[in-house]
Amino acid sequence: MGEVPLARIREITERVAASEGLEVVDVELRGKGRGGLLRVFIDKPGGVTHGDCELVSRQMSAILDVEDPIESSYVLEVSSPGLERRLHTPADYGRFAGHKVRLILKQPQDGRRQIAGRLEGLENGVVRVSVEGGKTLAVPHENIERANLVFEWR
């Protein structure tokens, strides 16, 4: 079995999403064989609807059936990124400035591998997060393994 071209799948996904005015947040392929799962997360200002997910799923299925970039069987799942969405691109860090976030670091910083606080943004490759006690931490973007929004009840 050959390597699955995730870049090719992402390209197909972005083409379909762009044609519908949607943004591709993430594309994941997990497992192989019958347990394979292709997950696509889409978004748009104001949030996505069930109809948006269904439309992208239908269009992607048709293209993937023709181009057949995945050799084994899989399940395609299209959904919104959710309330605690992952931050991927530098633009995400600007777009969600002011929101609560949780960062998991590749290497500990100040003795911490996890940081939770209010995102101030990303500038010159450094993510700034205001933490409890009014302190602002500066974390190099390349040291972030994973960053997620934290849902807040308002």
KEDOZA-906595 format. One record per atom (N, C-alpha, C, CB): x, y, z; atom name; residue in three letters. Coordinates in Angstrom, 1 decimal, m for minus. Glycine has a CB too. Example, Ala and Ser with C-alpha at 12.3 -4.5 7.8 and 13.67 -1.06 7.14 Angstrom:
<pts>
- x, y, z, atom, res
- 13.2, m5.7, 7.8, N, ALA
- 12.3, m4.5, 7.8, CA, ALA
- 13.2, m3.3, 7.8, C, ALA
- 11.3, m4.5, 9.0, CB, ALA
- 12.8, m2.2, 7.1, N, SER
- 13.7, m1.1, 7.1, CA, SER
- 12.9, 0.0, 7.9, C, SER
- 14.1, m0.6, 5.7, CB, SER
</pts>
This chain:
<pts>
- x, y, z, atom, res
- 0.8, m1.2, 0.0, N, MET
- 0.0, 0.0, 0.0, CA, MET
- 0.9, 1.2, 0.0, C, MET
- m1.0, 0.0, 1.2, CB, MET
- 0.6, 2.2, m0.9, N, GLY
- 1.4, 3.4, m1.0, CA, GLY
- 1.1, 4.4, 0.1, C, GLY
- 1.3, 4.0, m2.4, CB, GLY
- 1.8, 5.4, 0.1, N, GLU
- 1.6, 6.6, 1.1, CA, GLU
- 0.4, 7.4, 0.6, C, GLU
- 2.9, 7.5, 1.2, CB, GLU
- m0.5, 7.7, 1.5, N, VAL
- m1.6, 8.5, 1.1, CA, VAL
- m1.2, 10.0, 1.0, C, VAL
- m2.8, 8.4, 2.2, CB, VAL
- m1.5, 10.6, m0.2, N, PRO
- m1.1, 12.0, m0.4, CA, PRO
- m2.0, 12.9, 0.3, C, PRO
- m1.0, 12.2, m1.9, CB, PRO
- m1.8, 13.2, 1.6, N, LEU
- m2.6, 14.1, 2.4, CA, LEU
- m2.7, 15.5, 1.7, C, LEU
- m2.2, 14.2, 3.8, CB, LEU
- m1.6, 15.9, 1.2, N, ALA
- m1.5, 17.2, 0.5, CA, ALA
- m2.5, 17.3, m0.7, C, ALA
- m0.1, 17.6, 0.0, CB, ALA
- m2.6, 16.2, m1.4, N, ARG
- m3.6, 16.1, m2.5, CA, ARG
- m5.0, 16.1, m2.0, C, ARG
- m3.3, 14.8, m3.3, CB, ARG
- m5.3, 15.4, m0.9, N, ILE
- m6.6, 15.4, m0.3, CA, ILE
- m7.0, 16.8, 0.2, C, ILE
- m6.7, 14.3, 0.8, CB, ILE
- m6.0, 17.4, 0.8, N, ARG
- m6.3, 18.8, 1.3, CA, ARG
- m6.6, 19.8, 0.1, C, ARG
- m5.1, 19.3, 2.1, CB, ARG
- m5.8, 19.6, m1.0, N, GLU
- m6.1, 20.4, m2.2, CA, GLU
- m7.5, 20.3, m2.7, C, GLU
- m5.1, 20.1, m3.3, CB, GLU
- m8.0, 19.0, m2.8, N, ILE
- m9.3, 18.7, m3.2, CA, ILE
- m10.3, 19.4, m2.2, C, ILE
- m9.6, 17.2, m3.3, CB, ILE
- m10.1, 19.2, m1.0, N, THR
- m11.0, 19.7, 0.1, CA, THR
- m11.1, 21.3, 0.0, C, THR
- m10.5, 19.3, 1.5, CB, THR
- m9.9, 21.9, m0.2, N, GLU
- m9.9, 23.4, m0.3, CA, GLU
- m10.6, 23.9, m1.5, C, GLU
- m8.5, 23.9, m0.2, CB, GLU
- m10.5, 23.2, m2.6, N, ARG
- m11.1, 23.5, m3.8, CA, ARG
- m12.7, 23.5, m3.7, C, ARG
- m10.7, 22.6, m5.0, CB, ARG
- m13.1, 22.4, m3.1, N, VAL
- m14.6, 22.2, m2.8, CA, VAL
- m15.1, 23.3, m1.9, C, VAL
- m14.9, 20.8, m2.3, CB, VAL
- m14.4, 23.5, m0.8, N, ALA
- m14.8, 24.4, 0.3, CA, ALA
- m14.8, 25.9, m0.3, C, ALA
- m13.9, 24.4, 1.5, CB, ALA
- m13.8, 26.2, m1.0, N, ALA
- m13.7, 27.6, m1.6, CA, ALA
- m14.9, 27.9, m2.5, C, ALA
- m12.4, 27.8, m2.3, CB, ALA
- m15.3, 26.9, m3.3, N, SER
- m16.4, 27.1, m4.2, CA, SER
- m17.7, 27.3, m3.5, C, SER
- m16.5, 25.8, m5.1, CB, SER
- m17.7, 27.0, m2.2, N, GLU
- m19.0, 27.2, m1.4, CA, GLU
- m18.8, 28.3, m0.4, C, GLU
- m19.3, 25.9, m0.7, CB, GLU
- m17.7, 29.1, m0.4, N, GLY
- m17.4, 30.2, 0.5, CA, GLY
- m17.0, 29.7, 1.9, C, GLY
- m18.6, 31.0, 0.6, CB, GLY
- m16.4, 28.5, 2.0, N, LEU
- m16.0, 27.9, 3.3, CA, LEU
- m14.5, 27.9, 3.4, C, LEU
- m16.6, 26.5, 3.4, CB, LEU
- m14.1, 27.8, 4.6, N, GLU
- m12.6, 27.6, 4.9, CA, GLU
- m12.4, 26.2, 5.4, C, GLU
- m12.2, 28.7, 6.0, CB, GLU
- m11.3, 25.6, 5.0, N, VAL
- m10.8, 24.3, 5.5, CA, VAL
- m10.0, 24.6, 6.7, C, VAL
- m10.1, 23.5, 4.4, CB, VAL
- m10.4, 24.1, 7.9, N, VAL
- m9.7, 24.3, 9.1, CA, VAL
- m8.6, 23.2, 9.3, C, VAL
- m10.6, 24.3, 10.3, CB, VAL
- m9.0, 22.0, 9.0, N, ASP
- m8.1, 20.8, 9.1, CA, ASP
- m8.6, 19.6, 8.3, C, ASP
- m7.9, 20.4, 10.6, CB, ASP
- m7.6, 18.8, 7.9, N, VAL
- m7.9, 17.5, 7.3, CA, VAL
- m7.1, 16.5, 8.0, C, VAL
- m7.6, 17.6, 5.7, CB, VAL
- m7.7, 15.4, 8.4, N, GLU
- m7.0, 14.3, 9.1, CA, GLU
- m7.4, 13.0, 8.5, C, GLU
- m7.3, 14.3, 10.6, CB, GLU
- m6.4, 12.1, 8.4, N, LEU
- m6.6, 10.7, 7.9, CA, LEU
- m6.1, 9.8, 9.0, C, LEU
- m6.0, 10.4, 6.5, CB, LEU
- m7.0, 9.1, 9.6, N, ARG
- m6.6, 8.2, 10.7, CA, ARG
- m6.9, 6.7, 10.4, C, ARG
- m7.3, 8.6, 12.0, CB, ARG
- m6.1, 5.9, 10.8, N, GLY
- m6.3, 4.4, 10.6, CA, GLY
- m6.2, 4.0, 9.2, C, GLY
- m7.7, 4.1, 11.1, CB, GLY
- m6.2, 2.7, 9.0, N, LYS
- m6.0, 2.1, 7.7, CA, LYS
- m7.0, 1.0, 7.5, C, LYS
- m4.6, 1.6, 7.4, CB, LYS
- m7.3, 0.6, 6.3, N, GLY
- m8.2, m0.5, 6.1, CA, GLY
- m9.6, m0.1, 6.4, C, GLY
- m7.8, m1.7, 6.9, CB, GLY
- m10.4, m1.1, 6.9, N, ARG
- m11.8, m0.8, 7.2, CA, ARG
- m12.0, 0.3, 8.3, C, ARG
- m12.5, m2.1, 7.6, CB, ARG
- m11.0, 0.5, 9.1, N, GLY
- m11.1, 1.4, 10.2, CA, GLY
- m10.6, 2.8, 9.8, C, GLY
- m10.2, 1.0, 11.4, CB, GLY
- m10.4, 3.1, 8.5, N, GLY
- m9.9, 4.4, 8.1, CA, GLY
- m10.9, 5.5, 8.2, C, GLY
- m9.4, 4.3, 6.6, CB, GLY
- m10.5, 6.6, 8.7, N, LEU
- m11.4, 7.7, 8.8, CA, LEU
- m10.7, 9.0, 8.3, C, LEU
- m11.8, 7.9, 10.3, CB, LEU
- m11.4, 9.6, 7.3, N, LEU
- m11.0, 10.9, 6.7, CA, LEU
- m11.9, 12.0, 7.3, C, LEU
- m11.0, 10.9, 5.2, CB, LEU
- m11.3, 12.8, 8.2, N, ARG
- m12.0, 13.9, 8.8, CA, ARG
- m11.7, 15.2, 8.2, C, ARG
- m11.7, 13.9, 10.4, CB, ARG
- m12.7, 16.0, 7.9, N, VAL
- m12.5, 17.3, 7.3, CA, VAL
- m13.3, 18.3, 8.2, C, VAL
- m13.0, 17.4, 5.8, CB, VAL
- m12.6, 19.4, 8.6, N, PHE
- m13.2, 20.4, 9.4, CA, PHE
- m13.3, 21.7, 8.6, C, PHE
- m12.4, 20.6, 10.8, CB, PHE
- m14.5, 22.2, 8.5, N, ILE
- m14.8, 23.4, 7.7, CA, ILE
- m15.4, 24.5, 8.6, C, ILE
- m15.7, 23.1, 6.5, CB, ILE
- m15.3, 25.7, 8.2, N, ASP
- m15.8, 26.8, 8.9, CA, ASP
- m16.1, 28.0, 8.0, C, ASP
- m14.8, 27.3, 10.0, CB, ASP
- m16.9, 28.9, 8.5, N, LYS
- m17.2, 30.2, 7.8, CA, LYS
- m17.7, 31.2, 8.9, C, LYS
- m18.3, 30.0, 6.7, CB, LYS
- m17.6, 32.5, 8.6, N, PRO
- m18.1, 33.5, 9.5, CA, PRO
- m19.5, 33.1, 9.9, C, PRO
- m18.0, 34.9, 9.0, CB, PRO
- m19.8, 33.1, 11.2, N, GLY
- m21.2, 32.8, 11.6, CA, GLY
- m21.4, 31.3, 11.9, C, GLY
- m22.2, 33.3, 10.6, CB, GLY
- m20.4, 30.5, 11.5, N, GLY
- m20.4, 29.0, 11.7, CA, GLY
- m21.0, 28.3, 10.6, C, GLY
- m21.2, 28.8, 12.9, CB, GLY
- m20.7, 27.0, 10.5, N, VAL
- m21.2, 26.2, 9.4, CA, VAL
- m22.5, 25.5, 9.8, C, VAL
- m20.2, 25.1, 9.0, CB, VAL
- m23.3, 25.1, 8.8, N, THR
- m24.6, 24.4, 9.1, CA, THR
- m24.4, 22.9, 8.7, C, THR
- m25.8, 25.1, 8.3, CB, THR
- m25.4, 22.2, 9.1, N, HIS
- m25.4, 20.8, 8.7, CA, HIS
- m25.5, 20.6, 7.2, C, HIS
- m26.7, 20.0, 9.4, CB, HIS
- m26.2, 21.6, 6.6, N, GLY
- m26.3, 21.6, 5.1, CA, GLY
- m24.9, 21.8, 4.5, C, GLY
- m27.3, 22.6, 4.7, CB, GLY
- m24.1, 22.7, 5.1, N, ASP
- m22.8, 23.0, 4.5, CA, ASP
- m21.9, 21.7, 4.6, C, ASP
- m22.1, 24.1, 5.3, CB, ASP
- m22.0, 21.0, 5.7, N, CYS
- m21.2, 19.8, 5.9, CA, CYS
- m21.7, 18.7, 4.9, C, CYS
- m21.4, 19.2, 7.3, CB, CYS
- m23.0, 18.6, 4.7, N, GLU
- m23.6, 17.6, 3.8, CA, GLU
- m23.1, 17.9, 2.3, C, GLU
- m25.1, 17.6, 3.9, CB, GLU
- m23.2, 19.2, 2.0, N, LEU
- m22.8, 19.6, 0.6, CA, LEU
- m21.3, 19.3, 0.3, C, LEU
- m23.1, 21.1, 0.4, CB, LEU
- m20.4, 19.7, 1.2, N, VAL
- m19.0, 19.4, 1.1, CA, VAL
- m18.8, 17.9, 1.0, C, VAL
- m18.2, 20.1, 2.2, CB, VAL
- m19.4, 17.2, 1.9, N, SER
- m19.3, 15.7, 1.9, CA, SER
- m19.7, 15.1, 0.6, C, SER
- m20.1, 15.1, 3.1, CB, SER
- m20.8, 15.5, 0.0, N, ARG
- m21.3, 14.9, m1.2, CA, ARG
- m20.3, 15.3, m2.4, C, ARG
- m22.6, 15.5, m1.6, CB, ARG
- m19.8, 16.5, m2.4, N, GLN
- m18.9, 16.9, m3.5, CA, GLN
- m17.6, 16.2, m3.4, C, GLN
- m18.8, 18.5, m3.5, CB, GLN
- m17.1, 16.2, m2.1, N, MET
- m15.8, 15.5, m1.9, CA, MET
- m15.8, 14.0, m2.3, C, MET
- m15.3, 15.7, m0.5, CB, MET
- m16.9, 13.4, m1.8, N, SER
- m17.1, 12.0, m2.1, CA, SER
- m17.0, 11.7, m3.6, C, SER
- m18.4, 11.4, m1.6, CB, SER
- m17.7, 12.5, m4.4, N, ALA
- m17.7, 12.3, m5.9, CA, ALA
- m16.3, 12.5, m6.4, C, ALA
- m18.6, 13.4, m6.5, CB, ALA
- m15.6, 13.5, m6.0, N, ILE
- m14.2, 13.7, m6.5, CA, ILE
- m13.3, 12.6, m6.0, C, ILE
- m13.7, 15.1, m6.1, CB, ILE
- m13.3, 12.3, m4.8, N, LEU
- m12.5, 11.2, m4.2, CA, LEU
- m12.7, 9.9, m4.9, C, LEU
- m12.6, 11.1, m2.7, CB, LEU
- m14.0, 9.6, m5.2, N, ASP
- m14.3, 8.3, m5.9, CA, ASP
- m13.7, 8.3, m7.3, C, ASP
- m15.8, 8.2, m6.1, CB, ASP
- m13.6, 9.4, m8.0, N, VAL
- m13.0, 9.5, m9.3, CA, VAL
- m11.5, 9.4, m9.2, C, VAL
- m13.5, 10.7, m10.1, CB, VAL
- m10.9, 10.3, m8.4, N, GLU
- m9.5, 10.4, m8.3, CA, GLU
- m8.8, 9.3, m7.5, C, GLU
- m9.1, 11.7, m7.7, CB, GLU
- m9.6, 8.7, m6.5, N, ASP
- m9.2, 7.6, m5.7, CA, ASP
- m7.8, 7.7, m5.1, C, ASP
- m9.2, 6.3, m6.6, CB, ASP
- m7.5, 8.8, m4.4, N, PRO
- m6.1, 8.9, m3.8, CA, PRO
- m5.9, 8.0, m2.6, C, PRO
- m5.9, 10.3, m3.4, CB, PRO
- m7.0, 7.5, m2.0, N, ILE
- m6.8, 6.6, m0.8, CA, ILE
- m7.1, 5.2, m1.2, C, ILE
- m7.8, 7.0, 0.3, CB, ILE
- m6.1, 4.3, m1.1, N, GLU
- m6.2, 3.0, m1.6, CA, GLU
- m7.1, 2.1, m0.8, C, GLU
- m4.8, 2.3, m1.6, CB, GLU
- m7.2, 2.3, 0.5, N, SER
- m8.1, 1.4, 1.3, CA, SER
- m9.5, 2.1, 1.5, C, SER
- m7.4, 1.1, 2.7, CB, SER
- m10.4, 1.3, 2.1, N, SER
- m11.7, 1.9, 2.4, CA, SER
- m11.6, 2.8, 3.6, C, SER
- m12.7, 0.8, 2.6, CB, SER
- m12.5, 3.8, 3.7, N, TYR
- m12.5, 4.8, 4.7, CA, TYR
- m13.9, 5.4, 4.9, C, TYR
- m11.4, 5.9, 4.5, CB, TYR
- m14.1, 6.1, 6.0, N, VAL
- m15.3, 6.8, 6.2, CA, VAL
- m14.9, 8.3, 6.1, C, VAL
- m16.0, 6.4, 7.6, CB, VAL
- m15.7, 9.0, 5.4, N, LEU
- m15.5, 10.5, 5.3, CA, LEU
- m16.5, 11.2, 6.2, C, LEU
- m15.8, 11.0, 3.8, CB, LEU
- m15.9, 12.0, 7.1, N, GLU
- m16.6, 12.8, 8.1, CA, GLU
- m16.3, 14.3, 7.9, C, GLU
- m16.3, 12.3, 9.5, CB, GLU
- m17.4, 15.1, 7.6, N, VAL
- m17.2, 16.5, 7.5, CA, VAL
- m18.0, 17.2, 8.6, C, VAL
- m17.7, 17.0, 6.0, CB, VAL
- m17.3, 18.1, 9.3, N, SER
- m17.9, 18.8, 10.4, CA, SER
- m17.3, 20.1, 10.7, C, SER
- m17.8, 17.9, 11.7, CB, SER
- m17.9, 20.9, 11.6, N, SER
- m17.4, 22.1, 12.1, CA, SER
- m16.2, 21.8, 13.0, C, SER
- m18.5, 23.0, 12.8, CB, SER
- m15.3, 22.8, 13.2, N, PRO
- m14.2, 22.6, 14.1, CA, PRO
- m14.6, 22.5, 15.6, C, PRO
- m13.2, 23.7, 13.9, CB, PRO
- m15.8, 22.9, 15.9, N, GLY
- m16.3, 22.8, 17.3, CA, GLY
- m15.9, 24.1, 18.1, C, GLY
- m15.7, 21.6, 17.9, CB, GLY
- m16.4, 24.1, 19.3, N, LEU
- m16.2, 25.3, 20.2, CA, LEU
- m14.8, 25.4, 20.7, C, LEU
- m17.2, 25.2, 21.4, CB, LEU
- m14.1, 24.2, 20.8, N, GLU
- m12.7, 24.2, 21.3, CA, GLU
- m11.8, 23.9, 20.1, C, GLU
- m12.5, 23.2, 22.4, CB, GLU
- m12.0, 24.6, 19.0, N, ARG
- m11.3, 24.4, 17.8, CA, ARG
- m9.8, 24.5, 18.0, C, ARG
- m11.7, 25.3, 16.7, CB, ARG
- m9.0, 23.8, 17.1, N, ARG
- m7.6, 23.9, 17.1, CA, ARG
- m7.2, 25.2, 16.4, C, ARG
- m6.9, 22.7, 16.5, CB, ARG
- m6.1, 25.8, 16.8, N, LEU
- m5.5, 26.9, 16.1, CA, LEU
- m4.3, 26.3, 15.2, C, LEU
- m5.0, 28.0, 17.1, CB, LEU
- m4.4, 26.6, 14.0, N, HIS
- m3.3, 26.0, 13.1, CA, HIS
- m2.4, 27.1, 12.5, C, HIS
- m4.0, 25.3, 11.9, CB, HIS
- m3.1, 28.1, 11.8, N, THR
- m2.3, 29.1, 11.0, CA, THR
- m2.0, 30.3, 11.9, C, THR
- m3.0, 29.4, 9.8, CB, THR
- m1.0, 31.1, 11.5, N, PRO
- m0.7, 32.3, 12.1, CA, PRO
- m1.9, 33.2, 12.1, C, PRO
- 0.5, 33.1, 11.5, CB, PRO
- m2.7, 33.2, 11.1, N, ALA
- m3.9, 34.0, 11.0, CA, ALA
- m4.9, 33.6, 12.1, C, ALA
- m4.6, 33.9, 9.7, CB, ALA
- m5.0, 32.3, 12.5, N, ASP
- m5.9, 31.9, 13.6, CA, ASP
- m5.5, 32.6, 14.9, C, ASP
- m5.8, 30.4, 13.8, CB, ASP
- m4.3, 32.8, 15.2, N, TYR
- m3.8, 33.5, 16.4, CA, TYR
- m4.3, 34.9, 16.5, C, TYR
- m2.3, 33.4, 16.6, CB, TYR
- m4.3, 35.6, 15.3, N, GLY
- m4.8, 37.0, 15.3, CA, GLY
- m6.3, 37.0, 15.3, C, GLY
- m4.4, 37.7, 14.0, CB, GLY
- m7.0, 36.1, 14.6, N, ARG
- m8.4, 36.1, 14.5, CA, ARG
- m9.1, 35.8, 15.9, C, ARG
- m8.9, 35.0, 13.5, CB, ARG
- m8.4, 35.0, 16.7, N, PHE
- m9.0, 34.6, 18.0, CA, PHE
- m8.3, 35.3, 19.2, C, PHE
- m8.9, 33.1, 18.1, CB, PHE
- m7.6, 36.4, 18.9, N, ALA
- m7.0, 37.2, 20.0, CA, ALA
- m8.2, 37.6, 20.9, C, ALA
- m6.2, 38.4, 19.5, CB, ALA
- m8.0, 37.5, 22.2, N, GLY
- m9.0, 37.9, 23.2, CA, GLY
- m9.7, 36.7, 23.7, C, GLY
- m10.0, 38.8, 22.6, CB, GLY
- m9.6, 35.5, 23.1, N, HIS
- m10.3, 34.3, 23.5, CA, HIS
- m9.4, 33.5, 24.4, C, HIS
- m10.7, 33.4, 22.3, CB, HIS
- m10.0, 32.7, 25.3, N, LYS
- m9.2, 31.8, 26.1, CA, LYS
- m8.6, 30.6, 25.3, C, LYS
- m10.1, 31.2, 27.3, CB, LYS
- m7.4, 30.3, 25.6, N, VAL
- m6.7, 29.2, 24.9, CA, VAL
- m6.0, 28.3, 25.8, C, VAL
- m5.7, 29.8, 23.9, CB, VAL
- m5.6, 27.1, 25.3, N, ARG
- m4.8, 26.1, 26.0, CA, ARG
- m3.7, 25.7, 25.0, C, ARG
- m5.6, 24.9, 26.6, CB, ARG
- m2.5, 25.9, 25.5, N, LEU
- m1.3, 25.5, 24.6, CA, LEU
- m0.6, 24.3, 25.2, C, LEU
- m0.3, 26.7, 24.5, CB, LEU
- m0.2, 23.4, 24.4, N, ILE
- 0.6, 22.3, 24.8, CA, ILE
- 1.9, 22.5, 24.1, C, ILE
- 0.0, 20.9, 24.5, CB, ILE
- 3.0, 22.5, 24.9, N, LEU
- 4.3, 22.9, 24.3, CA, LEU
- 5.1, 21.6, 24.0, C, LEU
- 5.1, 23.8, 25.3, CB, LEU
- 6.0, 21.7, 23.0, N, LYS
- 6.9, 20.7, 22.7, CA, LYS
- 8.0, 20.5, 23.8, C, LYS
- 7.6, 20.9, 21.3, CB, LYS
- 8.5, 21.6, 24.2, N, GLN
- 9.5, 21.7, 25.3, CA, GLN
- 9.0, 22.6, 26.4, C, GLN
- 10.9, 22.2, 24.8, CB, GLN
- 9.2, 22.2, 27.7, N, PRO
- 8.7, 23.0, 28.8, CA, PRO
- 9.3, 24.4, 28.8, C, PRO
- 9.0, 22.3, 30.1, CB, PRO
- 8.5, 25.3, 29.2, N, GLN
- 8.9, 26.7, 29.3, CA, GLN
- 8.5, 27.2, 30.7, C, GLN
- 8.2, 27.6, 28.2, CB, GLN
- 9.5, 27.8, 31.4, N, ASP
- 9.2, 28.2, 32.8, CA, ASP
- 8.7, 27.0, 33.6, C, ASP
- 8.3, 29.4, 32.9, CB, ASP
- 9.2, 25.8, 33.3, N, GLY
- 8.7, 24.6, 34.1, CA, GLY
- 7.3, 24.1, 33.7, C, GLY
- 8.8, 24.9, 35.5, CB, GLY
- 6.7, 24.6, 32.6, N, ARG
- 5.4, 24.3, 32.3, CA, ARG
- 5.3, 23.7, 30.8, C, ARG
- 4.4, 25.5, 32.3, CB, ARG
- 4.6, 22.6, 30.7, N, ARG
- 4.4, 22.1, 29.3, CA, ARG
- 3.0, 22.5, 28.8, C, ARG
- 4.5, 20.6, 29.4, CB, ARG
- 2.1, 23.0, 29.7, N, GLN
- 0.8, 23.4, 29.3, CA, GLN
- 0.6, 24.9, 29.8, C, GLN
- m0.4, 22.5, 29.9, CB, GLN
- 0.0, 25.7, 29.0, N, ILE
- m0.3, 27.1, 29.4, CA, ILE
- m1.8, 27.3, 29.0, C, ILE
- 0.7, 28.1, 28.6, CB, ILE
- m2.5, 27.9, 30.0, N, ALA
- m3.9, 28.3, 29.7, CA, ALA
- m4.0, 29.8, 30.1, C, ALA
- m4.9, 27.4, 30.6, CB, ALA
- m4.7, 30.5, 29.2, N, GLY
- m4.9, 31.9, 29.5, CA, GLY
- m5.6, 32.6, 28.3, C, GLY
- m3.6, 32.6, 29.7, CB, GLY
- m5.5, 33.9, 28.3, N, ARG
- m6.2, 34.7, 27.2, CA, ARG
- m5.2, 35.0, 26.1, C, ARG
- m6.8, 36.0, 27.8, CB, ARG
- m5.5, 34.6, 24.9, N, LEU
- m4.6, 34.8, 23.8, CA, LEU
- m4.6, 36.3, 23.4, C, LEU
- m5.1, 34.0, 22.5, CB, LEU
- m3.3, 36.8, 23.4, N, GLU
- m3.1, 38.2, 23.0, CA, GLU
- m2.8, 38.3, 21.5, C, GLU
- m2.0, 38.9, 23.8, CB, GLU
- m2.3, 37.2, 20.9, N, GLY
- m2.0, 37.3, 19.5, CA, GLY
- m0.6, 36.7, 19.2, C, GLY
- m2.0, 38.7, 18.9, CB, GLY
- m0.2, 36.8, 17.9, N, LEU
- 1.1, 36.3, 17.4, CA, LEU
- 1.8, 37.4, 16.7, C, LEU
- 0.9, 35.0, 16.5, CB, LEU
- 3.0, 37.6, 17.0, N, GLU
- 3.8, 38.7, 16.4, CA, GLU
- 5.2, 38.2, 16.3, C, GLU
- 3.7, 40.0, 17.1, CB, GLU
- 5.8, 38.3, 15.1, N, ASN
- 7.2, 37.9, 14.9, CA, ASN
- 7.5, 36.5, 15.4, C, ASN
- 8.2, 38.9, 15.6, CB, ASN
- 6.6, 35.6, 15.2, N, GLY
- 6.8, 34.2, 15.6, CA, GLY
- 6.7, 33.9, 17.0, C, GLY
- 8.2, 33.8, 15.2, CB, GLY
- 6.1, 34.9, 17.8, N, VAL
- 5.9, 34.7, 19.2, CA, VAL
- 4.4, 34.8, 19.6, C, VAL
- 6.8, 35.7, 20.0, CB, VAL
- 3.9, 33.8, 20.3, N, VAL
- 2.5, 33.8, 20.7, CA, VAL
- 2.5, 34.4, 22.2, C, VAL
- 1.9, 32.4, 20.7, CB, VAL
- 1.7, 35.4, 22.4, N, ARG
- 1.6, 36.0, 23.7, CA, ARG
- 0.2, 35.6, 24.4, C, ARG
- 1.7, 37.5, 23.7, CB, ARG
- 0.3, 35.1, 25.6, N, VAL
- m0.8, 34.6, 26.4, CA, VAL
- m0.8, 35.2, 27.7, C, VAL
- m0.9, 33.0, 26.5, CB, VAL
- m1.9, 35.9, 28.1, N, SER
- m2.1, 36.5, 29.4, CA, SER
- m2.6, 35.4, 30.4, C, SER
- m3.0, 37.7, 29.4, CB, SER
- m1.8, 35.1, 31.4, N, VAL
- m2.2, 34.1, 32.3, CA, VAL
- m2.6, 34.7, 33.7, C, VAL
- m1.0, 33.1, 32.6, CB, VAL
- m3.1, 33.8, 34.6, N, GLU
- m3.6, 34.2, 35.9, CA, GLU
- m2.5, 35.1, 36.6, C, GLU
- m3.9, 33.0, 36.8, CB, GLU
- m2.9, 36.1, 37.3, N, GLY
- m2.0, 37.0, 38.0, CA, GLY
- m1.6, 38.2, 37.1, C, GLY
- m0.8, 36.2, 38.4, CB, GLY
- m2.1, 38.3, 35.9, N, GLY
- m1.8, 39.4, 35.0, CA, GLY
- m0.5, 39.3, 34.3, C, GLY
- m1.8, 40.6, 35.8, CB, GLY
- 0.2, 38.2, 34.4, N, LYS
- 1.4, 38.0, 33.7, CA, LYS
- 1.2, 37.6, 32.2, C, LYS
- 2.3, 36.9, 34.4, CB, LYS
- 2.0, 38.1, 31.3, N, THR
- 1.9, 37.7, 29.9, CA, THR
- 3.1, 36.8, 29.6, C, THR
- 1.9, 39.0, 29.0, CB, THR
- 2.9, 35.6, 29.0, N, LEU
- 3.9, 34.7, 28.6, CA, LEU
- 4.1, 34.9, 27.1, C, LEU
- 3.6, 33.3, 29.0, CB, LEU
- 5.4, 34.8, 26.7, N, ALA
- 5.7, 34.9, 25.3, CA, ALA
- 6.3, 33.5, 24.9, C, ALA
- 6.8, 36.0, 25.0, CB, ALA
- 5.6, 32.8, 24.0, N, VAL
- 5.9, 31.4, 23.7, CA, VAL
- 6.3, 31.4, 22.2, C, VAL
- 4.7, 30.5, 24.0, CB, VAL
- 7.5, 30.9, 21.8, N, PRO
- 7.8, 30.8, 20.4, CA, PRO
- 6.8, 29.9, 19.7, C, PRO
- 9.3, 30.3, 20.3, CB, PRO
- 6.3, 30.3, 18.6, N, HIS
- 5.3, 29.5, 17.9, CA, HIS
- 5.8, 28.1, 17.5, C, HIS
- 4.9, 30.3, 16.6, CB, HIS
- 7.1, 28.0, 17.2, N, GLU
- 7.6, 26.7, 16.9, CA, GLU
- 7.7, 25.8, 18.1, C, GLU
- 9.0, 26.8, 16.3, CB, GLU
- 7.5, 26.3, 19.3, N, ASN
- 7.5, 25.4, 20.5, CA, ASN
- 6.1, 24.9, 20.8, C, ASN
- 8.1, 26.1, 21.7, CB, ASN
- 5.1, 25.3, 20.0, N, ILE
- 3.7, 24.9, 20.3, CA, ILE
- 3.4, 23.6, 19.6, C, ILE
- 2.7, 26.1, 19.9, CB, ILE
- 3.1, 22.6, 20.3, N, GLU
- 2.7, 21.3, 19.8, CA, GLU
- 1.2, 21.4, 19.3, C, GLU
- 2.9, 20.2, 20.8, CB, GLU
- 0.4, 22.0, 20.2, N, ARG
- m1.0, 22.0, 19.9, CA, ARG
- m1.6, 23.2, 20.7, C, ARG
- m1.8, 20.7, 20.4, CB, ARG
- m2.5, 23.9, 20.0, N, ALA
- m3.2, 25.1, 20.6, CA, ALA
- m4.7, 24.9, 20.3, C, ALA
- m2.7, 26.4, 20.0, CB, ALA
- m5.5, 25.1, 21.4, N, ASN
- m7.0, 25.0, 21.2, CA, ASN
- m7.6, 26.2, 21.9, C, ASN
- m7.5, 23.7, 21.8, CB, ASN
- m8.8, 26.6, 21.4, N, LEU
- m9.6, 27.5, 22.1, CA, LEU
- m10.2, 26.8, 23.3, C, LEU
- m10.7, 28.1, 21.2, CB, LEU
- m10.6, 27.5, 24.3, N, VAL
- m11.3, 27.0, 25.5, CA, VAL
- m12.6, 27.6, 25.5, C, VAL
- m10.4, 27.2, 26.8, CB, VAL
- m13.7, 26.8, 25.5, N, PHE
- m15.0, 27.3, 25.6, CA, PHE
- m15.3, 28.1, 26.9, C, PHE
- m16.0, 26.2, 25.4, CB, PHE
- m16.0, 29.2, 26.8, N, GLU
- m16.3, 30.0, 27.9, CA, GLU
- m17.9, 30.2, 27.9, C, GLU
- m15.6, 31.4, 28.0, CB, GLU
- m18.5, 29.9, 29.1, N, TRP
- m19.9, 30.3, 29.2, CA, TRP
- m20.0, 31.7, 29.5, C, TRP
- m20.6, 29.5, 30.4, CB, TRP
- m20.9, 32.4, 28.8, N, ARG
- m21.0, 33.9, 29.0, CA, ARG
- m22.3, 34.2, 29.5, C, ARG
- m20.7, 34.6, 27.7, CB, ARG
</pts>
